[in-house]
Amino acid sequence: MHRWGAAIAFLALAACSSQSPEEAAQSQELATLSPLKQKYQDVVMGFDFKPAQTLIVSLDLQNYNGMGDDDQAAMKKTVVATWRNAWQQAHPGQHATTHLKFIDFIGRTVGSEDVKT
């Protein structure tokens, strides 16, 4: 009986720890987005997913404000393109308007974009 109990416990644990389709898509998206943290290592601090297909990009506001306007625009353009690509890879054949929101460390909105995929 102990073997069956251990097997049932293992299966129950495996079922609880498996990712939902949404979590799997977000993991795939995050893997595509992660290199941006290295590319903009003093500016992009992290990513978070919110409902309604929204990606939150946390910024170090001081370093972001220290960038020139052209550099800020180029970074935003790169993040938008990478997010679009990440979403399309994780949701093949689907189309949507996704949302991108840039925030500072206390959650104030620095910028936002709607991204058609």
C-alpha positions as CSV (number, residue, x, y, z in Angstrom):
1,M,0.0,0.0,0.0
2,H,2.9,2.4,0.7
3,R,4.0,2.2,-2.9
4,W,0.5,3.2,-4.2
5,G,0.3,6.0,-1.7
6,A,3.7,7.4,-2.8
7,A,2.7,7.1,-6.4
8,I,-0.6,8.9,-5.9
9,A,1.1,11.6,-3.9
10,F,3.7,12.0,-6.6
11,L,1.0,12.3,-9.3
12,A,-1.0,14.8,-7.3
13,L,2.1,16.9,-6.7
14,A,3.0,16.7,-10.4
15,A,-0.5,17.8,-11.4
16,C,-0.4,20.7,-9.0
17,S,3.0,21.9,-10.2
18,S,2.3,21.7,-14.0
19,Q,1.9,25.1,-15.7
20,S,-1.4,26.2,-17.1
21,P,-1.4,27.1,-20.8
22,E,-1.4,30.8,-19.8
23,E,1.6,30.3,-17.5
24,A,3.4,28.4,-20.2
25,A,2.8,31.2,-22.7
26,Q,4.0,33.8,-20.2
27,S,7.2,31.7,-19.5
28,Q,7.9,31.6,-23.2
29,E,7.3,35.3,-23.5
30,L,9.5,36.1,-20.5
31,A,12.3,34.0,-22.1
32,T,12.1,36.1,-25.2
33,L,12.0,39.4,-23.2
34,S,14.7,38.6,-20.7
35,P,17.7,39.7,-22.9
36,L,16.2,43.2,-22.7
37,K,17.2,43.4,-19.0
38,Q,20.8,42.8,-20.1
39,K,20.7,45.2,-23.0
40,Y,19.2,47.9,-20.9
41,Q,20.6,46.7,-17.6
42,D,20.6,50.0,-15.8
43,V,17.1,50.9,-17.0
44,V,14.9,47.8,-17.4
45,M,14.5,46.2,-14.0
46,G,11.9,43.6,-14.7
47,F,8.6,42.4,-16.3
48,D,5.2,41.4,-15.0
49,F,2.1,40.2,-16.7
50,K,-1.3,41.6,-16.0
51,P,-4.8,40.6,-17.3
52,A,-6.0,41.7,-20.7
53,Q,-2.8,40.8,-22.4
54,T,-0.8,43.5,-20.6
55,L,3.0,43.5,-20.1
56,I,4.3,45.7,-17.3
57,V,8.0,46.9,-17.8
58,S,9.5,48.2,-14.6
59,L,12.1,50.9,-15.1
60,D,14.7,52.6,-13.0
61,L,13.3,56.1,-13.5
62,Q,16.5,58.0,-12.7
63,N,18.5,56.0,-15.3
64,Y,15.6,56.2,-17.8
65,N,15.4,60.0,-17.4
66,G,19.2,60.1,-17.8
67,M,18.8,58.7,-21.3
68,G,18.5,61.1,-24.2
69,D,15.1,61.3,-25.9
70,D,16.4,59.4,-29.0
71,D,17.7,56.6,-26.7
72,Q,14.4,56.4,-24.8
73,A,12.4,56.2,-28.1
74,A,14.8,53.5,-29.4
75,M,14.5,51.5,-26.2
76,K,10.7,51.7,-26.3
77,K,10.6,50.7,-30.0
78,T,12.8,47.7,-29.2
79,V,10.7,46.7,-26.2
80,V,7.5,47.0,-28.3
81,A,9.0,44.9,-31.2
82,T,10.3,42.3,-28.8
83,W,6.9,42.1,-26.9
84,R,5.1,41.7,-30.2
85,N,7.4,38.9,-31.3
86,A,7.2,37.2,-27.9
87,W,3.4,37.3,-27.9
88,Q,3.2,36.0,-31.5
89,Q,5.5,33.1,-30.7
90,A,3.6,32.1,-27.6
91,H,0.2,32.5,-29.4
92,P,0.7,31.2,-32.9
93,G,-2.0,32.0,-35.4
94,Q,-3.8,34.4,-32.9
95,H,-4.2,38.1,-33.3
96,A,-4.9,40.7,-30.5
97,T,-4.2,44.1,-29.3
98,T,-1.8,43.7,-26.4
99,H,-0.8,46.4,-24.0
100,L,2.6,47.5,-22.8
101,K,2.9,49.7,-19.8
102,F,6.2,51.3,-18.5
103,I,6.2,52.0,-14.7
104,D,8.7,53.3,-12.2
105,F,9.6,51.5,-8.9
106,I,6.5,52.8,-7.1
107,G,4.1,51.9,-9.9
108,R,3.6,55.3,-11.6
109,T,3.0,55.0,-15.3
110,V,5.9,56.4,-17.4
111,G,4.4,55.4,-20.7
112,S,2.2,53.0,-22.5
113,E,1.6,51.5,-25.9
114,D,-1.0,49.4,-27.5
115,V,0.6,46.7,-29.7
116,K,-1.4,45.0,-32.5
117,T,-0.2,41.4,-33.1
